[in-house]
Amino acid sequence: MANIIFAQQLKHFRKEKGLSQDAIAQQLFISRQAVSRWESGEATPDMTNLVQLAEFLAVDLDELVLGKRPTTDNVREPATSTSVKMNGWEFLTHYWWLIFAIGGWLTWFIPAITRTFH
């Protein structure tokens, strides 16, 4: 059942974009006959080709394979991180390497400043 929907969707989106089977085949580095078999429902692409096909046709993978249009119900928002305040020791455990960078800069900066004032 899903194979039939995929075959119909692939043909629909290909024609909607004005593409030939050969153009899709060239983009995915496969034969035109493979695309023809996908559209006739004789075969299905592997996962890699399926993802590349959805990207090339600029459609959602669910829409291409299952015929389901994305809705706002099933679109997930990116997780937002809650900011947690760090104390001084936690900061130093994460950014201890800054001590070397700041120390190196100071060993250059302080002599350079003292030379300009003498």
N, C-alpha and C positions, 0 to 999 in steps of 0.2 A: 504494500500500500504506500509506504513512504517513498519507495523507489519510483512509483508512478507520479507522485506529487513532485518529487525532485526533477524528474524528466520534463514534466510540464513547466515547472518554474524555470529551469535552465533555458529551455527553448524560448519562453516568454521574455526573460530578462535579456537574452542574447539578441532577440529581434528588437526589443525595446531600445537597446543601446546601438542598434544598427551594426552589429558585429556578425561576421561569418564564423562558421565552425573552424575554419582555417585560422582565423585571427586568434580565437581562444586557444587553439592547439599550439600556435607559435608562442603565445604568452606563457603557457604552462609547460612548454617543451615536451609535448606529446604529439601523437598523430591525430589527424583530423578524424580518422575512423573511430578513435577512442571517444571523441566528443560526440560523434554520431551515435555510437552505442549508448552513451549516457542519455542522450535525448530520446532515444527509442525505448529506453528502459531495459535494455539487454545487459547493461553493466552499470556499476557505480564507481565513482572515483574513490581513491584512498583518502585518508584524512588530510594529508598534506595538500593534495590537489584540490580538495574540497575547500579548505581554508583559502588557498590562493585564488580559487575561482570566485569565492565570495568577495574577496578584496578587489579583484580585477573588475567584477561587475558592480562593485560598490553597493552591496546589499548585505543585510544581516544574515548570518549563517542559518538561524532558525527560519527565516523567510525563504531562503533558497531551498533548504532541505524539507521543511515541513509545511511551508506555505503560511506560516504564522507571522503576521506583521508585529513588529515590536510595539508594545504599549507602554504607557507610563507606569503601569502596575508591575511589570517585570523588568524594568530598567533599574538597576541598582545604583545608588549614589555612592561615590567613593567614600571610604571610611575616613572620618575626620579624627585626627588625633587630639586628645585633650592634653593641654599643656600642664605639666607638673613642675612646680618650682624645685630647683636643686639647691641644696646647701653647698657651702664652700668645698667640703670634702668630696661630695659627689661630682662637683664640677672638675676638681683636680683629677679624680679617677678617670674621667672621660677625656679631659683635655690636658693631660700632663705634658704632652709634647710641646705645648705652647711655651712652657718655661724655657726650653732650649731656643726657640725662635726669638722670644723676647730678649733673652740673655745675649744671644748673638747680636741682635740689633743694638742693644745697649752698649756692648763692647766696641762697636763701631761708632755709634752716635756720640757717646760721651767724649772720647778723645777728639772727635772731629769738632765738636762744639768748643772744647777747651783750647784747641789750636787757633780757632778764629778769634778768640778774645784775648790772646796773648800777643 
